[in-house]
């Protein structure tokens, strides 16, 4: 399409339903956002030490294998509004966007369609969220093998949080149904942060909640928008390759890629992992 990586994921402000603007942030968050964003690539030595003050996770495609729930709900909403169903490939590609923008794009609209794009996305996004969140269970949104134990182990020594481009109620529902709520010090979604990913503002807000500087934390995700958000926040990042996007797509925007939960454990908790692949 002739777009750069960053241009391809610029948020559409009119679709951010109920999102607070930057002027409504606390002074502490504003001061952190005012600092220049830095790309904080991790050296191999830093990865081996893994002295992170906090570990922040994306949810879908990172913690939870919720593809079937998201895909089937997406097509239910599209059918209800008279649109053709999305293919699995289209769905995976769309996960880099917020829910309203993703659904508007699945319907054939584009940001240049203006108010129609915003209105259709908001309408379908509400139906999606209402349906999706109500269906969350351990069977519809299971954690990837090994993730539950990893979260428990990380949380035993380090602050833990979650940031998703889904609704915050969905984030809370997934974490609650797996009995992990008490281990998360902060949880946010696209509808309760100043701007959704790829903006770094949600990550800065998470860090403010945890009283940690972004540069001392790490963000783990499966989408290009996750890596770009971490970069914008001045935070190290780890991309996982078991979600919706392949290594070729993720490599330019993450500091490090891992292909298994064992490799992720090594990268986060400071043990050596010879098979983890460094990126950029």
Legacy VTK file of the C-alpha trace (Angstrom):
# vtk DataFile Version 3.0
C-alpha trace
ASCII
DATASET POLYDATA
POINTS 280 float
0.000 0.000 0.000
3.052 2.251 0.044
2.770 3.013 3.787
5.590 2.950 6.279
5.227 0.692 9.308
4.313 3.644 11.525
1.859 5.195 9.034
0.050 1.882 8.664
-0.930 1.862 12.344
-1.805 5.492 13.063
-4.880 5.502 15.310
-8.156 7.003 14.061
-9.159 9.351 16.914
-12.860 9.415 16.021
-13.083 5.675 16.657
-11.698 5.803 20.176
-15.022 5.594 21.968
-14.991 7.072 25.450
-11.228 7.540 25.459
-9.826 10.257 27.706
-7.645 12.829 26.005
-4.064 13.677 26.990
-5.125 16.817 28.846
-6.968 14.663 31.363
-3.893 12.745 32.459
-2.338 13.200 35.871
0.671 15.494 36.087
2.973 12.509 36.686
1.848 10.798 33.476
2.080 14.023 31.484
5.644 14.561 32.674
6.638 11.062 31.573
5.033 11.569 28.175
6.868 14.857 27.785
10.205 13.056 27.879
11.574 12.140 24.425
10.600 8.641 23.339
13.617 6.383 22.898
13.999 3.029 21.192
15.527 1.011 24.025
16.877 -2.077 22.313
18.028 -4.766 24.741
21.570 -6.028 24.499
22.204 -9.727 24.998
23.728 -8.927 28.403
20.656 -6.980 29.448
18.416 -9.804 28.306
20.381 -12.299 30.373
20.031 -10.128 33.503
16.370 -9.261 32.827
16.189 -6.798 35.734
12.786 -5.425 34.785
10.894 -3.435 37.383
7.608 -4.459 35.770
6.428 -6.833 33.062
3.441 -5.695 30.969
1.518 -8.096 28.735
-0.795 -7.749 25.777
-3.748 -10.164 26.112
-5.102 -11.733 22.890
-2.429 -13.649 21.020
0.048 -13.162 23.863
-1.511 -14.493 27.056
-4.715 -15.934 25.630
-5.401 -18.137 22.612
-8.741 -16.445 21.947
-8.661 -16.603 18.136
-11.857 -18.634 17.744
-13.795 -16.390 20.142
-12.668 -13.212 18.396
-13.040 -14.592 14.889
-16.523 -16.063 15.368
-17.782 -12.941 17.177
-16.359 -10.726 14.443
-18.257 -12.623 11.763
-21.441 -12.674 13.819
-21.291 -8.875 14.019
-20.444 -8.473 10.337
-23.340 -10.728 9.281
-25.748 -8.877 11.554
-24.853 -5.590 9.868
-25.095 -6.981 6.330
-21.395 -7.323 5.589
-19.492 -10.306 4.259
-17.558 -12.413 6.734
-13.839 -11.862 7.290
-11.384 -14.606 6.366
-8.972 -15.864 9.030
-6.169 -14.000 7.277
-8.154 -10.737 7.292
-9.002 -11.200 10.945
-5.376 -11.798 11.937
-4.229 -8.768 9.958
-6.912 -6.625 11.598
-5.841 -7.420 15.155
-3.305 -4.601 14.980
-6.198 -2.106 15.143
-8.680 -1.206 17.870
-11.974 -3.118 17.707
-14.059 -0.332 16.076
-11.403 0.403 13.458
-10.869 -3.293 12.752
-14.579 -3.924 12.189
-14.984 -0.825 10.030
-12.113 -2.026 7.863
-13.599 -5.537 7.664
-16.817 -3.934 6.374
-14.901 -2.417 3.460
-14.643 1.127 4.814
-11.422 3.078 5.228
-10.408 6.042 7.415
-10.814 8.394 4.459
-14.545 7.588 4.548
-14.691 9.903 7.548
-17.854 9.940 9.638
-19.257 6.810 8.010
-16.097 4.930 8.966
-16.306 6.211 12.548
-20.049 5.631 12.960
-20.064 2.122 11.490
-17.012 1.137 13.525
-18.490 2.455 16.769
-21.815 0.693 16.186
-20.251 -2.659 15.349
-17.615 -2.257 18.050
-20.266 -1.926 20.757
-22.057 -5.070 19.600
-18.751 -6.928 19.417
-17.703 -5.913 22.937
-21.098 -6.744 24.445
-20.998 -10.215 22.870
-17.288 -10.957 23.234
-16.954 -10.057 26.895
-20.036 -12.041 27.918
-18.588 -15.176 26.315
-15.220 -15.131 28.096
-14.454 -18.415 29.852
-11.490 -20.699 30.375
-12.543 -22.601 27.254
-13.238 -19.631 24.936
-10.213 -17.605 26.065
-7.712 -20.219 27.293
-4.210 -19.234 28.256
-1.401 -20.630 26.124
0.310 -23.623 27.700
2.763 -22.469 30.348
1.485 -18.872 30.540
-0.409 -19.290 33.819
2.683 -20.562 35.624
4.856 -17.912 33.981
2.604 -15.099 35.204
2.615 -16.528 38.729
6.396 -16.843 38.740
6.966 -13.349 37.343
4.459 -11.836 39.771
6.246 -13.443 42.717
9.210 -11.096 42.227
8.126 -8.378 39.777
5.190 -6.031 39.191
2.831 -7.226 36.446
0.290 -5.417 34.258
-1.741 -5.766 31.068
-2.590 -3.433 28.185
-4.826 -4.435 25.272
-6.438 -2.718 22.318
-9.636 -4.521 23.324
-11.995 -3.052 25.935
-10.716 -2.917 29.525
-13.716 -5.007 30.646
-12.469 -7.784 28.363
-8.948 -7.561 29.806
-10.331 -7.854 33.330
-12.653 -10.718 32.356
-9.867 -12.837 30.846
-7.521 -12.292 33.760
-10.291 -12.897 36.315
-11.552 -16.136 34.779
-8.050 -17.570 35.068
-7.734 -16.556 38.720
-4.938 -14.057 38.144
-6.530 -10.722 39.081
-4.637 -10.350 42.363
-1.325 -10.709 40.513
-1.902 -7.763 38.152
-1.154 -4.310 39.502
-2.676 -2.545 36.498
-5.013 -3.457 33.626
-6.059 -1.179 30.774
-7.822 -1.381 27.423
-8.292 0.871 24.422
-11.363 2.491 25.964
-9.720 3.735 29.166
-6.352 5.066 27.992
-5.623 8.459 26.369
-4.842 6.854 23.001
-4.753 3.181 21.958
-1.713 1.385 20.611
0.444 2.136 18.627
0.522 5.222 20.851
2.738 4.714 23.880
0.379 6.597 26.203
-1.367 3.479 27.498
1.948 1.923 28.485
3.053 5.125 30.183
-0.223 5.102 32.126
0.397 1.488 33.191
3.870 2.426 34.372
2.477 5.374 36.293
-0.017 3.040 38.006
2.909 0.845 39.049
5.121 3.826 39.959
7.848 2.715 37.569
9.666 4.431 34.709
8.894 2.971 31.260
12.590 2.398 30.567
12.728 -0.039 33.518
9.767 -2.105 32.307
9.166 -4.442 29.377
6.131 -4.913 27.142
5.302 -8.297 25.625
2.964 -8.577 22.643
2.178 -10.293 19.364
1.245 -7.381 17.083
3.220 -4.674 15.266
1.202 -2.087 17.192
2.536 -3.584 20.446
6.140 -3.100 19.405
5.459 0.409 18.142
3.697 1.335 21.393
6.652 0.139 23.449
9.040 2.088 21.243
6.921 5.238 21.582
6.905 4.840 25.372
10.682 4.342 25.551
10.236 0.791 26.807
12.022 -2.464 25.896
9.832 -4.944 24.033
9.535 -8.677 23.388
7.477 -10.022 20.499
5.914 -13.483 20.640
5.463 -15.418 17.414
2.563 -17.659 18.509
-0.102 -14.965 17.975
-1.582 -13.348 14.875
1.601 -12.127 13.150
4.695 -13.777 11.731
8.352 -13.084 12.427
8.844 -11.043 9.267
6.088 -8.648 10.345
7.263 -8.404 13.948
11.034 -8.225 13.566
11.252 -4.520 12.553
9.292 -3.267 15.564
10.397 -5.437 18.513
13.702 -5.530 20.353
13.563 -9.312 20.712
11.420 -12.169 19.403
10.642 -15.438 21.180
8.977 -18.505 19.747
7.911 -20.362 22.874
6.795 -19.712 26.441
10.073 -21.270 27.597
12.009 -18.684 25.591
9.798 -15.936 26.996
10.477 -17.138 30.534
14.199 -17.000 29.821
13.981 -13.492 28.368
11.877 -12.105 31.216
13.309 -13.932 34.211
16.970 -13.730 33.318
17.972 -17.267 32.409
19.900 -18.024 29.254
17.994 -19.089 26.149
20.132 -19.953 23.178
17.151 -20.261 20.823
15.548 -16.884 21.532
16.023 -14.707 18.459
17.208 -11.114 18.784
15.539 -8.536 16.554
16.858 -5.123 15.454
LINES 1 281
280 0 1 2 3 4 5 6 7 8 9 10 11 12 13 14 15 16 17 18 19 20 21 22 23 24 25 26 27 28 29 30 31 32 33 34 35 36 37 38 39 40 41 42 43 44 45 46 47 48 49 50 51 52 53 54 55 56 57 58 59 60 61 62 63 64 65 66 67 68 69 70 71 72 73 74 75 76 77 78 79 80 81 82 83 84 85 86 87 88 89 90 91 92 93 94 95 96 97 98 99 100 101 102 103 104 105 106 107 108 109 110 111 112 113 114 115 116 117 118 119 120 121 122 123 124 125 126 127 128 129 130 131 132 133 134 135 136 137 138 139 140 141 142 143 144 145 146 147 148 149 150 151 152 153 154 155 156 157 158 159 160 161 162 163 164 165 166 167 168 169 170 171 172 173 174 175 176 177 178 179 180 181 182 183 184 185 186 187 188 189 190 191 192 193 194 195 196 197 198 199 200 201 202 203 204 205 206 207 208 209 210 211 212 213 214 215 216 217 218 219 220 221 222 223 224 225 226 227 228 229 230 231 232 233 234 235 236 237 238 239 240 241 242 243 244 245 246 247 248 249 250 251 252 253 254 255 256 257 258 259 260 261 262 263 264 265 266 267 268 269 270 271 272 273 274 275 276 277 278 279
